[in-house]
């Protein structure tokens, strides 16, 4: 199992690979039938990625050269071993032995000797991570396990205290949350069945159809997952579609729809009676969307391949009563769930994404009817992608930003509404991933 974790970590570190995709592929191979082994593999990979900066600072004094200059397999074996020793209940001797064995299996005996020596040095240094002295940026970066460019960007957007709270919360393992699909079942019925299956379900705090699974190991093999009784969806994501709350016979456009979680939610909120066009920019993404729609049995949804960053959707001028723009973004709001994204962040990413986001809004706007509503959302905490995009769009189009009074019986937390009239959901305040949303009306 640790050899699989080491292969995944090394591929992610080399660039171009995504941890969640590699983990999913590894788990689907069937070589780990025991749910405990599957859970441990996930914990080792994601935990090591979440804590990478802290681990690197802890390991560096035990190396004669910078960690970044070592072989990818060696440095990730060191991170993997140190993570087990510092952040899990695995005994030190077991963590060292199993990690060294994994290195031997992946790369051979020579680098295994180095890994063994360094990890034993870490063990002799004590059970706490080593951090830079002082209280400056470098210490915060190491303590919160965030690269300096991301730390600086978050401080600019949130302030020091809020940025630190967000990053600290993002080091925790996220809850495994699903949304009951009313086209197949009810939440109460699903709670009962999942309880009988030993997954220890509990109702979400805010989302009316949301369920948290305390023991989700069997979820991906569960028949209800395959037949569309539920889909994996963070509670924060489940609070975006209710801002639009489409009525029966409304026409709805979901402009960035794949993989389909919010599209299917929009349909469910209308009782399956809204007419929805769900679009995305490539055939591959639309195929993924269609699979979700079919699995969940969602009616009255038409799919389209269209790139809204390039042009409006032909033949749809003022056609839709409701529009959702769940825009592509840096994804820094979901780093507890996708921690490898932290290590790909570059200082110019928010500005680059903002250009794309403004283009999508600009090309979606002609499709919205007069008096219609649009929700713009991201899974980013950065103002460049959120309030600044919304404000620039309002100046350009005259769109009206609506506050919580216009959201009706929105089930989310009242303290998620900002003084500016937008929604910000966060892991440290609400237990959700970080989501931003703005509700706009076309005059």
N, C-alpha and C positions, 0 to 999 in steps of 0.2 A: 504493500500500500504506500509506504513512504517513497519507494522508487517512482511510483506514479505521481505522487505529489511533487517530487523533485523534477520530474520531466515537465510537468505543467508550469511550475515556477520558472524553470529555465527558459522555456519557450516564451512565456510572457515577458521575461526580463530582456530577452533578445529583441523584442519588438514585433508588432504585427499580429500577436495572438491575444485572445481575450480569455480571461480565467473562467468566466461562467460558461462559455462555449466549450472549452477544453474539459471542464469538469463534467458537463452534461454528457459529452461524448464518452468520457471514462466511465461514468456511472451506467450508461446505457449498454456498455459492453457485457455486463452481467458477471464480471469476474469478482464482484464484491456483493454476494447475495445477502449477507448479514447487514441489516440496517445500521448497526453500530459501526461497522467498518466504513459504510458509505458516509455516515455522519462524521466520522473521524477524518476521512480524506478531505471532505469539504472544510472542516475546521482547520486542518493543517494548512491548506492552500490559502483560504481566505484570511485566516488569522495571521499568517506570515506576511501576507500582502498589506493588511491593515497596519501592522506594527513595523513595517520595513525600516523606516527611518530610525526608530528607536533601536532596533536590532543592529543596524549598521554602526551606530555610535557605540553600542556595547561591544561589538566585535572588533572594532578598529584598533584598540590598544593591544590586541593579541596578535596583530599581523605586522609583518615587516614592510608591507607595501599597501597602498590604498585598496580598499575592498573592491572598488570599481575597476581596478586593474587586474583583478584575478579572473580566472575562467568562470563563465556563467554557471556551470554546474557546481563548481566549488563554492562560490559565494552564496548561491541559493541553498546549498546543503548546509552551510554555516548558519544562514538565517533560519532555515527549517529546524535545525537542532536547537539553536538558541531560543526560538519561539516555544518549543516544547518545554525547555528547562525553565523559562521565565514566566510563562503564561498558561500552562496546563498542569494537570495533576500527574502527568506521566513522570515516573521516577527518573532522576538524572541519568542513572546508568543505563536505563532502557532507552531513553531519548538518544544518548550518545551511540549506543550499540546499534540501534535500528537505523539511525541516520548514516553511520559509517557503512553499514551493510548496503544501504540504498546507493551510496556513492560507488561502492565496489561494483554493484550490479549495473550501474549506468555508465561509469567511466573507468573502472578498474582500480587496482590496489594502491597505486602511487598517490593520487590525490586523496584517497581515503585516509592515508597516514596524516596528511596535513589537517584534514577535517577533524580527525580524532584528537590531535594535539591542541588545536585551537579551542574546541568545545570543552576539553578538560581544563584548559586555562580559564575559560568563562566560569566553569563550575567552581573552581577554586576562588574566584573573585566574589562569590556570594550570589544571593538569590534576587538581587535588585538590578535593574538595568542601569548602565552608566550613562550619564548625561553631561553635556558641557557645563562648565562653571558659569555662575552669574545668572541674570534674569533676562538676557537679551533675546533677539530673534532666533539665534541658533539653538538656544536651549528650548524655546517654545516649539521650534520646528522638530527637535528630537523628542521632546516630551509628548507632543500631540501627534507625532508621526505624520507630518505634512511637509512636502517640499516647500522651500522658501517662497517661490513664486505664488503658490496657492495660498499660503499663509498670508502673504501681503495682500493678495486680491480679496481674500475674505475679510481682512481687517478694514480695508477701504470700504467694503460694502456693508459690513455689519458692526464694525467697531471691535475693539480688542476683546472685551468680555464676551460678547455674543459669538464672535468667531471661535474663541477658545471653547465655549460651551458646545457649539456645534461640532467642532473637531473631536472633542472628548466623547460626545455621544456617538460619533461615527466610528469609534474604535470598538464599539460593542457589537455583538452578533445581532443582526436584525431579526425581528419576529417573522415567522412563516405565516403569511396572511393570504386567505383566499376569499373570493366573492361567490356566494351562492347564486346560481343562475335560475331565475324564476321561470324560465321557459322549460326547465327540467324538474325543479324541486322547490322547496321553501327552505329558508334558513333553519327553522326549527326542525324540520325533517332531516336536514343535512347534519345539524348538530347532534341529533340522536344517533344517526348512522355512523358518523365519524367517531363518536364516543364509543360505540360498540366495537369499532375497529381498533381501539386503543390509541388514538391520536391525541386524546385529551384536548378537545376543542373548547373554545370559549368565545362568546360574542365580542366583537370589536367595540371599542369605547364610543365611536362616533358613527361609523359606516353602518347603515341599517342591514345590509346583506353581508357584512364582513365577519369572518371567523378567523381567529388565531389558533394555530395548531401547536401545542406544546411539544408533541412528539410527531413530527411530520415525516419521519423516515419512510413510511409506507405510502405516502401520498402519490408519488409518481407512478407507482404500480397499482394504485387503486382504480377499480373499475369506474367509479364515479368521475374521476379525472378524465379518463378516456372517453366517456360518454357525454361529457359536458355538464355534469351536475354543478361543477364549480371550476374556476380558473384561478391560478395564482395571481394575486394583485395586491400591492401594498395598500394599506388603509388610506394613506394620503391620495393615492391615485383614484381610489373609490369616491373621493369627495370633490372631484373636478366636474364630472358630468352633471351632478345635481345642481351646479350653478346655472346651467342652461335649462334644466327641467323641461324637456320638450313635451308638448301636449299632443293628444291624439290628432292625427292628420297634419301635424306640422311637417314641413320639409326641412331636413337637417343636412348640413355638409360637415363631414369630418375630413379635414384637409390633409392631415398627416396621420393616417389611421392605423397602420400596421404596428404591432401584431393583432390589434383588434379589441383590446380590453375595454377601452373607453367607447368604441363604436357599439359593442354589444351592450354596454351599460346604458348608453343613450336610448337604445331600442327598448331595453327592459323598463326604463323609467317611463316610457310612453305606453307601456303595456303592449309593445309590439306593433303599435298602430302608426308611429311616425314613419315617414318615407325618408330614408337616409341614403345619401351618396357618400361612400367611403373611398377616399383616394390616397394613393401613395406614389412615390416617384419611380418605382421600378416594378417590373413584372414579378421578380422574385419576392419582393415585399408584399405585393398584392396577393400572390399565391398563399403566403403565410396568413394574410388577413382572411382570405376565403376559407382556409382550413379552420380557423377559429370560428367563423360564422357558421360553418356547417356543423362543427362539433357541438356548438351550443344551441343549434336549431333556431337561429335568429331570423325573423321574417322581414321582408320589405327593405332589404339593404341591397343597393346596387354598388358594384365596385368599379373603380376607374384607375388606370395608370396615368398619373399626371404629376408634373413637377411644378408646384406653385411658386417656387423661387424664380421660375423662368417666365411665366405668363399666367393670366387668368384662365379659368376653365371655360372653353368655348360654349356658347349657347346657354349660359346660366345667369345672365344679367338679372340681378334682383330677384332671383328664384327662391332663395332659402330664407326661412324664418329664423333659423338658428345656425350658427357656425361655430365649430370647435377648431382651434389652432393649437394643438399640443405640439409645440414647435421643437425641432431639433435644437440641442443645446450642449453645453460642455458636460452636463451630467454630474456636476460636482455635488448635487444634492443627494445623490444615491451612492456615495463612496463607502458607506458602511456595507452596502450590498454588492457593489462593484469596486472594490478598493484599488484594483490595478489602474483605474482611471486617474487616480491621484498622480501616479508616476508618469503619466502621459501629458499632464497639464503644462501648457506653455503660456507665458504672459500675454501673448497676443490672441489667445483663443477666445476670450469673451468678446473682444471687439470684432473678430472675424465672424463669430456666430451671430452677433447683433446685426451685421450687414445682411446675413441670410435671413434672419428672423423678420427684419423690416421688409425685405423683398416678398416673403411669403404673405405677410399681412396685407401689403399693398396689392397683391394679386388676388387675394381672397375677397377683399372688401367689395369689389363690384358685384359679387354673387349674392351678397346679403341684401335683403329687401329693406326698404325704408321702415324704420321702427323696429327692425330685427335686432337680435342680440348675438354678440360674439364673445366667446371666452378665449383668451390667450393664456396659455399655461406653459411652464417649463419645470424641469426638475433641477433647477439651479438656484443657489442663494445669491448670485452675483447681480448687483443692480444694473450693470451694463447690459445684461440679457433680459432684464425684467422692467423695472420702473422707467429706465432710460429709453428702452424700446417703446414702451407704451406712450410715454410723454411725446417722443418724436412723432409717433404715428398719430396721436391726437392733434398735434400742431398741423400735420400735413392734411388730415382728412376731416377734422371737426368732430371726430368720434367723441361720445360722451362717456366718461368713466362713471359707472354706477357703484354705489357702496353696498353695505350689507342689507340696507332697507329694501333694495331691489331684488335681493336673493331669496326672498320669501322664507320658507321653512327649511333653509339649508341646514343639513344635520351636523355640519362641522363645528369646531369650537369657536365661540364668539371672540376669543382673544387672538384668533388668527387674522382678524381684519386689522389692517394697518391704518394709521392716521390719514394716509393718502387714499384709502378706499380700495386697497388690494388685499389679497389673501396670501399669507405666508404660513405654511405648515412646516414644522421642524421636528427632528428626532428628540431634541432635548426638552421641548415644551409639550409636544403632543404624541410622541412615540411613533410618528410616521417618518417616512422619508421626507426630504425637504422639497416642497412644492410651492411654486408661485402661481397665482392666477389673477387675472383682471377681467371684469365683466364690463363690456362696452356695448353701447347702443348706437345704431346708425340713425341720425336725425332725419 
